[in-house]
């Protein structure tokens, strides 16, 4: 096989394919040393140029493909890997690939792989673009069981999200949780299911709302609509009695041509007009950023300055 052609073609490159036709697999190691390939796991590589250009989700999908290639049989993807395939909201995409397996050894059986065995026999399965995965409810519950509260809420919100064509009901999530043996984190996940909402429109909104709850703040209404001359503005968070609005401001809409239609200046202007209109309705507007979420003291300072009550600690 021609390694240069493989690199140019893209996709995961396997040493077994090269060995089968008598190619020197040591050339793959040398390509890693030259910076032409990135090693995903033993015997699996990806062109370095592709790796550098890829986002976390795409990198995790490559790892999943490589791990599945090595499996003794087809196993369903589960946990964060299934969530990645479904496109669920996640805080981050781990390096570890997760499978569902009836084998009761459990845990981490090989480098870069984790196997979930709890209630494996009764798990609902689906195929997404050829990949066998746990269904939405089981996937969301598995992710929530392994997460902290705010991250669990982010994924559960996606499972309920009103705009999600794969959405499930709150009752379906609770039913899936009851199928799992024991009481490990059951009450924690039950609490997150009750708190989850179909109204959050992004992981950032979900995570922010969960942090507000954990910090003891009065919770806002979600997606409150304010009519204007050409439509309505739906705001992320609104405390009507306090006359306060909070908006999570991600930078993607300014920097990503796919989101700003190639005209970031127009996006900035639209945001200014939106905020001017909301302030004109007598509301204070708080801008929240990822840095505020990663440093709760900054979030606390903004909410306190806006007069949002914090009665429960």
C-alpha positions as CSV (number, residue, x, y, z in Angstrom):
1,X,0.0,0.0,0.0
2,X,1.1,3.6,-0.7
3,X,1.3,5.5,2.6
4,X,1.4,8.9,0.8
5,X,-1.8,8.0,-1.0
6,X,-3.4,6.9,2.2
7,X,-2.5,10.2,3.9
8,X,-3.8,12.2,0.9
9,X,-7.0,10.3,0.9
10,X,-7.7,11.0,4.6
11,X,-9.5,8.9,7.1
12,X,-8.2,6.4,9.7
13,X,-5.2,4.3,8.5
14,X,-4.7,0.8,10.0
15,X,-1.4,-1.1,10.2
16,X,-3.3,-4.4,9.6
17,X,-4.3,-3.1,6.1
18,X,-0.6,-2.4,5.4
19,X,0.6,-5.7,6.9
20,X,-1.9,-7.7,4.9
21,X,-0.4,-6.6,1.6
22,X,3.2,-6.9,2.8
23,X,3.9,-3.3,3.4
24,X,6.5,-2.3,6.0
25,X,4.3,-1.2,9.0
26,X,7.4,0.5,10.5
27,X,6.8,3.2,8.0
28,X,3.7,4.2,9.9
29,X,5.9,4.8,13.1
30,X,8.3,6.8,11.0
31,X,5.5,8.9,9.7
32,X,4.4,9.7,13.2
33,X,8.0,10.7,14.1
34,X,8.0,13.0,11.0
35,X,4.8,14.6,12.1
36,X,2.8,13.3,9.1
37,X,0.5,11.0,11.2
38,X,-1.1,11.1,14.6
39,X,-1.4,7.8,16.5
40,X,-5.0,7.2,17.7
41,X,-4.3,3.9,19.4
42,X,-2.2,0.8,18.7
43,X,-2.3,0.2,15.0
44,X,-4.5,3.1,14.0
45,X,-3.4,6.5,12.7
46,X,-4.9,9.7,11.2
47,X,-3.2,12.2,8.9
48,X,-1.7,15.0,11.1
49,X,-3.2,17.7,8.9
50,X,-6.7,16.3,9.4
51,X,-6.1,16.0,13.2
52,X,-5.0,19.6,13.6
53,X,-8.0,20.9,11.7
54,X,-10.6,18.7,13.5
55,X,-12.7,19.7,16.5
56,X,-13.1,17.6,19.7
57,X,-16.1,15.8,18.4
58,X,-14.5,14.7,15.2
59,X,-11.4,13.5,17.0
60,X,-13.5,11.4,19.3
61,X,-15.4,9.8,16.4
62,X,-12.1,8.8,14.9
63,X,-11.0,7.2,18.2
64,X,-14.4,5.4,18.3
65,X,-13.9,4.1,14.8
66,X,-10.4,2.9,15.6
67,X,-11.5,1.2,18.8
68,X,-14.5,-0.5,17.1
69,X,-12.1,-1.8,14.4
70,X,-10.2,-3.7,17.0
71,X,-13.2,-5.1,18.9
72,X,-13.7,-8.9,19.0
73,X,-17.3,-8.3,17.9
74,X,-19.6,-5.4,17.1
75,X,-20.4,-3.7,20.4
76,X,-22.8,-0.8,20.8
77,X,-21.2,2.5,21.6
78,X,-22.4,3.9,25.0
79,X,-21.9,6.8,27.4
80,X,-20.1,9.8,26.1
81,X,-19.2,8.1,22.8
82,X,-22.9,7.3,22.0
83,X,-23.7,10.9,23.1
84,X,-21.1,12.2,20.6
85,X,-22.6,10.1,17.8
86,X,-26.1,11.4,18.7
87,X,-24.8,14.9,18.8
88,X,-25.8,15.4,22.4
89,X,-24.6,18.4,24.3
90,X,-21.5,17.5,26.2
91,X,-19.1,19.6,28.3
92,X,-16.2,17.9,26.5
93,X,-15.4,14.8,24.5
94,X,-13.1,12.4,26.3
95,X,-10.2,10.5,24.9
96,X,-11.7,7.3,26.2
97,X,-14.1,5.4,24.0
98,X,-17.1,3.7,25.7
99,X,-18.9,0.5,24.7
100,X,-21.9,-1.3,26.2
101,X,-20.9,-5.0,26.8
102,X,-22.6,-7.9,28.5
103,X,-19.2,-9.2,29.6
104,X,-19.2,-8.6,33.4
105,X,-15.5,-7.8,33.8
106,X,-16.5,-4.1,33.5
107,X,-14.3,-1.1,33.8
108,X,-11.3,-0.3,31.6
109,X,-10.3,-3.5,29.9
110,X,-7.7,-2.0,27.6
111,X,-6.1,1.4,27.1
112,X,-8.5,4.1,25.8
113,X,-11.6,1.9,26.2
114,X,-14.3,1.7,28.9
115,X,-17.0,-0.9,29.0
116,X,-20.4,-0.3,30.6
117,X,-22.1,-3.5,31.7
118,X,-25.0,-2.4,33.9
119,X,-28.3,-3.6,32.5
120,X,-26.6,-4.2,29.1
121,X,-29.0,-7.0,28.1
122,X,-32.1,-4.8,28.2
123,X,-30.6,-1.6,26.7
124,X,-32.4,0.0,23.8
125,X,-30.2,0.2,20.7
126,X,-30.3,2.2,17.5
127,X,-28.2,2.6,14.4
128,X,-26.9,6.1,13.6
129,X,-25.1,6.5,10.3
130,X,-24.2,2.8,10.5
131,X,-23.0,2.9,14.1
132,X,-24.7,0.8,16.7
133,X,-25.4,3.0,19.8
134,X,-27.5,3.0,22.9
135,X,-30.8,4.9,22.5
136,X,-31.3,8.5,23.6
137,X,-32.7,7.8,27.0
138,X,-30.1,5.2,28.0
139,X,-27.3,7.3,26.6
140,X,-28.4,10.5,28.5
141,X,-28.7,8.5,31.7
142,X,-25.3,6.9,31.4
143,X,-23.7,10.3,30.8
144,X,-25.6,11.9,33.7
145,X,-24.5,9.1,36.1
146,X,-20.9,9.9,35.4
147,X,-21.1,13.7,35.5
148,X,-21.5,16.5,38.1
149,X,-24.9,18.2,38.4
150,X,-24.4,21.0,35.9
151,X,-22.9,18.7,33.2
152,X,-25.7,16.2,33.7
153,X,-28.3,18.8,33.3
154,X,-26.7,19.9,30.0
155,X,-27.0,16.5,28.5
156,X,-30.5,15.8,29.9
157,X,-31.7,19.1,28.6
158,X,-30.7,18.0,25.1
159,X,-32.7,14.8,25.5
160,X,-35.8,16.8,26.4
161,X,-35.1,19.8,24.0
162,X,-38.2,20.8,22.1
163,X,-36.2,21.3,18.9
164,X,-34.5,17.9,19.1
165,X,-36.1,15.4,16.6
166,X,-34.8,12.6,18.8
167,X,-36.2,14.0,22.0
168,X,-37.7,11.8,24.7
169,X,-40.0,12.6,27.7
170,X,-39.0,13.2,31.2
171,X,-40.9,10.0,32.1
172,X,-38.9,8.0,29.6
173,X,-35.6,9.2,31.3
174,X,-37.0,8.2,34.7
175,X,-38.0,4.8,33.4
176,X,-34.5,4.2,32.0
177,X,-32.9,5.2,35.3
178,X,-35.1,2.7,37.1
179,X,-33.8,-0.2,34.9
180,X,-30.3,0.2,36.2
181,X,-29.4,-1.9,39.2
182,X,-28.6,-0.6,42.6
183,X,-28.8,2.9,43.9
184,X,-25.5,4.3,42.7
185,X,-26.2,8.1,42.1
186,X,-29.9,7.4,41.6
187,X,-31.1,10.2,43.7
188,X,-28.6,12.6,42.1
189,X,-29.8,11.7,38.6
190,X,-33.4,11.9,39.6
191,X,-32.8,15.4,40.9
192,X,-31.2,16.3,37.6
193,X,-34.1,14.8,35.5
194,X,-36.6,16.9,37.5
195,X,-34.5,20.0,37.0
196,X,-33.9,19.5,33.3
197,X,-35.9,21.6,30.8
198,X,-36.9,21.4,27.1
199,X,-36.5,25.2,26.8
200,X,-32.7,25.6,26.9
201,X,-31.3,26.2,23.4
202,X,-27.7,25.3,24.1
203,X,-25.4,23.5,26.4
204,X,-24.1,26.8,27.7
205,X,-27.6,27.9,28.7
206,X,-28.2,24.6,30.5
207,X,-24.9,24.7,32.3
208,X,-25.4,28.3,33.3
209,X,-28.9,27.6,34.7
210,X,-27.6,24.6,36.7
211,X,-24.8,26.7,38.2
212,X,-27.4,29.4,39.2
213,X,-29.4,26.6,41.0
214,X,-26.3,25.2,42.7
215,X,-25.3,28.7,43.9
216,X,-28.7,29.3,45.3
217,X,-30.0,32.0,43.0
218,X,-33.6,32.7,42.2
219,X,-34.2,30.8,38.9
220,X,-35.1,32.7,35.8
221,X,-37.8,32.0,33.2
222,X,-36.4,30.6,29.9
223,X,-37.0,31.9,26.4
224,X,-39.3,34.8,27.3
225,X,-40.3,36.6,24.1
226,X,-40.2,40.3,23.5
227,X,-42.0,41.5,20.4
228,X,-40.4,44.0,18.1
229,X,-41.1,45.6,14.7
230,X,-40.1,42.5,12.6
231,X,-40.6,39.6,15.0
232,X,-39.7,38.6,18.6
233,X,-36.5,38.4,20.6
234,X,-36.4,35.3,22.8
235,X,-34.0,35.8,25.7
236,X,-32.0,33.1,27.5
237,X,-32.9,34.1,31.0
238,X,-35.5,36.5,32.4
239,X,-36.4,37.6,35.9
240,X,-39.5,39.7,35.1
241,X,-40.1,40.8,38.6
242,X,-36.5,42.1,38.8
243,X,-36.6,43.6,35.3
244,X,-33.4,41.7,34.5
245,X,-32.3,39.7,31.5
246,X,-29.2,37.5,31.2
247,X,-27.9,36.4,27.8
248,X,-25.1,33.9,27.3
249,X,-22.7,35.3,24.7
250,X,-20.7,32.8,22.8
251,X,-18.2,34.1,20.3
252,X,-19.0,31.6,17.6
253,X,-21.7,33.8,16.1
254,X,-19.2,36.6,15.6
255,X,-16.2,34.4,14.4
256,X,-17.8,31.5,12.6
257,X,-18.9,32.3,9.0
258,X,-21.5,29.6,9.1
259,X,-23.2,31.4,12.0
260,X,-22.7,35.0,10.9
261,X,-23.3,34.4,7.1
262,X,-19.9,35.8,6.4
263,X,-20.8,39.2,7.8
264,X,-19.6,39.5,11.5
265,X,-20.2,43.3,11.5
266,X,-23.9,42.8,10.7
267,X,-24.1,40.2,13.5
268,X,-22.5,42.7,15.9
269,X,-25.0,45.4,14.8
270,X,-28.0,43.0,15.2
271,X,-26.9,42.2,18.7
272,X,-26.6,45.9,19.6
273,X,-30.1,46.6,18.2
274,X,-31.5,43.6,20.1
275,X,-29.9,44.8,23.4
276,X,-31.0,48.4,22.8
277,X,-34.6,47.2,22.4
278,X,-34.5,45.1,25.5
279,X,-33.1,47.9,27.6
280,X,-35.8,50.1,26.1
281,X,-38.4,47.8,27.7
282,X,-37.0,48.8,31.1
283,X,-34.7,45.7,31.5
284,X,-31.1,45.5,32.6
285,X,-29.2,43.1,30.4
286,X,-26.3,41.0,31.7
287,X,-23.8,39.4,29.3
288,X,-22.5,36.1,30.4
289,X,-19.4,34.4,29.0
290,X,-17.7,31.0,29.3
291,X,-15.1,32.6,31.5
292,X,-17.9,33.5,34.0
293,X,-18.9,29.8,34.2
294,X,-15.4,28.6,34.7
295,X,-14.9,31.1,37.5
296,X,-18.2,31.1,39.5
297,X,-17.0,34.1,41.5
298,X,-17.4,36.2,38.3
299,X,-20.9,34.8,37.8
300,X,-21.8,35.6,41.4
301,X,-20.5,39.1,41.0
302,X,-22.6,39.8,37.9
303,X,-25.8,38.3,39.4
304,X,-25.3,40.1,42.7
305,X,-24.7,43.4,40.9
306,X,-28.0,42.9,39.0
307,X,-29.9,42.3,42.2
308,X,-30.8,38.6,41.7
309,X,-31.7,37.2,45.1
310,X,-29.6,34.4,46.5
311,X,-31.6,32.9,49.3
312,X,-30.5,29.3,49.3
313,X,-26.8,28.3,49.7
